[in-house]
Amino acid sequence: MLNKHLFLAISLSTLVLAGCSTTHNIEIKPEIKVSSSSLTNDRVIQVSTSTLLDSKVGSIETGIKETANIFATNNISQSVNDSVMKGLRELGFTPDQGVMPPASLNIEITKMSYVTEVEKLKTIAKIDFEIKATLAAKGQTYKSSYGSQKVREYGTLPFEKDVESDMNDLASQTVNRLLKDPNIIILLQSN
């Protein structure tokens, strides 16, 4: 019996010293926060979204050797596209109605990362989300980049829901910056 307790204590100590490894699966869904408006468009608004990024967002390693790989579980391009379309409608636009050729808004997700470094027993996470937009409308082309960044500090491995919340907060801020860009609004509005 004593040997069983000793074996159990040694096994638990080994697990604690080795740390634990897990996977955080997160879903990216930017939330739109624009004021409803009565903007109108005379041309169809065509929105396309793409990315060369894969589903791995990053990883976490804490000072006590806990680790987690972070993966996006949904189609991020489609999720950002859906959010932009929802935002355009909330602004009053009717993207699927109007004359041709369409106003063309191309969005590229260029960065979505969660990177950590350890300072003694403190884990510092740097979280980024960036997009580039190119709008061709009214005979003009407008290009812009939008990004958001957050720094978080942890003592132990953060929960999956907290990682997801942080990444969605940045994705939301970034998409809302695009939707509030006055140059985008002007080029999409009716003359």
C-alpha positions in Angstrom: 0.0 0.0 0.0 2.8 2.4 0.9 4.5 1.7 -2.5 1.2 2.6 -4.3 1.1 6.0 -2.5 4.8 6.6 -3.2 4.3 5.7 -6.8 1.3 8.0 -7.1 3.1 10.9 -5.5 6.1 10.5 -7.8 3.8 10.2 -10.8 1.9 13.4 -9.9 5.2 15.3 -9.2 6.5 14.2 -12.6 3.3 15.5 -14.3 3.5 18.8 -12.6 7.2 19.3 -13.4 6.6 18.2 -17.0 3.7 20.7 -17.4 0.7 20.0 -19.5 0.0 20.3 -23.1 -3.4 21.0 -24.7 -5.1 22.5 -27.7 -7.3 25.6 -27.7 -9.8 25.5 -30.6 -11.3 28.9 -31.2 -14.0 30.2 -33.5 -13.4 33.6 -35.1 -16.6 35.7 -35.4 -16.1 39.5 -35.6 -19.0 41.4 -34.0 -20.2 44.5 -35.8 -20.6 47.7 -33.8 -21.7 50.4 -36.3 -24.6 52.8 -35.9 -27.6 52.0 -38.1 -27.8 54.5 -40.9 -29.6 55.2 -44.1 -26.7 55.2 -46.5 -27.6 54.1 -50.0 -25.6 52.6 -52.9 -26.4 52.8 -56.6 -24.0 50.0 -57.6 -23.9 46.4 -56.5 -21.3 46.0 -53.7 -19.2 42.9 -54.2 -17.2 41.8 -51.2 -14.5 39.1 -51.4 -12.3 38.0 -48.5 -9.2 35.8 -48.6 -6.2 34.8 -46.6 -3.0 32.8 -47.0 -2.9 32.0 -43.3 -3.6 28.5 -42.1 -5.7 27.5 -39.2 -2.9 27.6 -36.6 -3.1 31.0 -34.8 -0.2 30.5 -32.4 0.8 28.8 -29.2 1.1 29.6 -25.5 3.9 28.5 -23.2 3.8 29.5 -19.6 6.6 29.9 -17.1 5.5 26.6 -15.4 5.8 24.7 -18.7 2.1 24.6 -19.6 1.6 24.7 -23.4 -1.3 25.1 -25.7 -1.5 25.3 -29.5 -4.2 27.6 -30.8 -6.2 26.7 -33.9 -9.1 28.5 -35.6 -11.9 26.0 -36.2 -14.0 27.9 -38.7 -13.4 29.5 -42.1 -12.0 32.9 -41.1 -12.3 34.4 -44.6 -16.0 33.5 -44.7 -16.6 34.8 -41.1 -14.9 38.2 -41.9 -16.9 38.4 -45.1 -20.2 37.7 -43.3 -19.4 40.4 -40.7 -18.5 43.0 -43.4 -21.7 42.2 -45.3 -23.8 42.5 -42.1 -22.1 45.8 -41.3 -22.7 47.2 -44.7 -26.4 46.3 -44.3 -26.6 47.9 -40.9 -25.1 51.1 -42.4 -28.1 51.1 -44.8 -26.4 49.7 -47.9 -28.1 47.0 -50.0 -25.0 45.2 -51.4 -26.9 42.9 -53.7 -28.9 45.6 -55.4 -27.8 48.3 -57.9 -26.3 48.7 -61.3 -23.3 46.9 -62.8 -20.3 47.0 -62.8 -20.1 46.5 -59.1 -18.1 48.3 -56.5 -15.5 45.7 -55.6 -14.2 45.5 -52.0 -11.4 42.9 -51.7 -10.3 42.1 -48.1 -7.2 40.1 -47.3 -6.6 38.8 -43.7 -2.8 39.3 -43.4 -2.1 38.6 -39.7 -3.8 36.6 -37.0 -1.3 35.6 -34.3 -1.0 34.8 -30.7 2.6 34.8 -29.6 3.9 34.4 -26.0 7.2 34.9 -24.2 8.0 34.0 -20.6 9.5 36.5 -18.1 10.3 34.5 -15.0 7.0 33.0 -14.1 4.9 35.6 -16.0 3.7 34.8 -19.5 3.3 37.8 -21.8 1.0 37.3 -24.9 1.1 39.6 -27.9 -2.1 39.1 -29.9 -2.5 40.6 -33.4 -5.2 40.8 -36.1 -4.7 42.7 -39.4 -6.5 43.1 -42.7 -5.8 44.9 -46.0 -8.7 46.3 -48.1 -8.8 47.4 -51.7 -11.9 49.1 -52.9 -12.5 49.8 -56.6 -15.5 52.1 -57.1 -16.5 55.2 -59.0 -13.4 54.9 -61.2 -11.1 55.1 -58.2 -9.0 52.5 -56.2 -8.6 53.0 -52.5 -6.2 50.8 -50.5 -5.9 50.7 -46.7 -4.7 48.5 -43.9 -6.4 48.0 -40.5 -5.0 46.3 -37.4 -5.5 45.8 -33.7 -3.1 44.5 -31.1 -3.5 43.5 -27.5 -1.0 42.5 -24.8 -2.1 40.1 -22.0 -0.2 38.8 -19.0 -0.8 35.4 -17.4 0.6 33.3 -14.5 -1.0 30.1 -15.7 -2.4 28.8 -18.9 -5.5 30.9 -20.0 -8.8 29.2 -20.6 -9.8 28.5 -24.2 -12.8 30.8 -24.0 -10.5 33.7 -22.9 -8.1 33.2 -25.8 -11.2 33.1 -28.2 -12.6 36.2 -26.6 -9.3 38.1 -27.0 -8.9 37.1 -30.6 -12.5 38.0 -31.4 -12.2 41.3 -29.7 -9.3 42.2 -32.0 -11.0 40.8 -35.1 -14.1 42.9 -34.2 -12.1 46.1 -33.7 -10.3 45.6 -37.0 -13.4 44.9 -39.1 -15.3 47.9 -37.5 -12.4 50.2 -38.4 -12.9 49.2 -42.0 -16.6 49.8 -41.8 -16.1 53.2 -40.2 -13.5 54.4 -42.7 -14.9 57.5 -44.3 -13.2 56.9 -47.6 -14.8 53.5 -47.9 -18.2 55.0 -47.1 -17.8 57.8 -49.7 -16.8 55.5 -52.5 -19.7 53.1 -51.8 -22.5 55.8 -51.4 -24.8 56.8 -54.1 -23.7 60.0 -55.9 
